[in-house]
């Protein structure tokens, strides 16, 4: 699967994504995360649970999903928007290869831009390679994978990917996932926190799913959204004339 | 099977019919897809290229259906109309990347060959963002050619080109057609299609209006009566003189001026000049009344 075609697609995607000014956009949320952590560390806040609140709540419900949204919707969405994707699709490349490659690039970029800063902030906040720091890092890795499958899929389905993705994050993840206990089993934030908590074992993380549930559901969501994205890309259509 | 076959292909959007029951067969050589803007040329090319699903009918490129079948791009090359390419790549990088997407055994050699064909070797190391419209068009053709396809589709390849670039592209298409490939290009400009000769398919309002040898269709187009509106210092005197000429088949005095129907376009224009001079009439305005491409096509549809 990761043959010459994937390497070409990945390298063009990387150059397109990193070449735009958008790359600064990716860097802002994680930068804020690290800066806030440093500031709090220096201020010695009275609540001892602050690392799990900042890195768990802010990190997993704001920094991770927003960064994944920007990256996941641009790796393929930008090409669809400007029409250059036609040059890629007018070749015998299997649509599965296109989707999987774009998804892998987005997931890896999100890991670099979120999971690594999350680890860095965890090390700073807890003063070393604690269970919390490692747990948050691994949870962020898992979240990078699942979120990007969803956002790549959204970018194939709609040309308003950012808006639709934001709506999904604000309505589904932020409201339903937090307040409707039954919806937690369908919340990517909860999958990520579930994975994080299996290592961190920290009650302040607000994690409600077991590791098994989180991984199984995360894998199902990832596979289904990617399969749907492949299907939709296979039916990619160009608008004709004035119709 | 190396051509394009359409059988009773229709495509509609809601209740708007974009392509209406088109049956055509396109073989080796250069074929022009001619029609006014909005006639459905792009829609038809998108259908053939597999970027649109036919609502009804059958369509095959090289014997295989193109919808949901990227494999046809082993024998097919597409030059899309939109100018969107990976502008941050150099021309050579773009063509070589395409060669690698085709998994060619020697992508470097294939890219060099394709770039040579479109004569872009001199600019191949510049970023595409610095290219002129004509250069972009040529590098797109190189990318579409890189895997040596039997069938090549080009959507409005001459759009935005200057006359020199246009001639160069025409020579290129002619050459590709002479090699035995099936070349189908769309255009709304009669002269472009004429220069490339060969066969044409005329699309008007989603339907196939005429099909076949260009010269026969061109004859139909030029032998039709032309209608002109002439405004002069003395319409009636000129009208009386014009009706005595064999090139004129009808004259009508209207509030806007003289409406003249001419059977022979060339003779009429020569005689009009001579008559106005002879009678000392000042010619104020001479307007073709039906020279729009749409009326030419409408005439074709009727005949």
Interface residues (C-beta under 8 A of the other chain):
Chain A: X3 X4 X5 X7 X8 X9 X12 X15 X16 X19 X82 X83 X84 X86 X87 X88 X89 X90 X91 X92 X93 X94 X95 X234 X235 X236 X237 X238 X240 X241 X242 X243
Chain B: X11 X13 X16 X18 X37 X38 X39 X40 X41 X42 X43 X44 X46 X49 X51 X52 X53 X68 X70 X71 X72 X73 X74 X76 X77 X78 X80 X82 X84 X85 X86 X88 X89 X94 X97 X98 X100 X101 X102 X103 X140 X143 X144
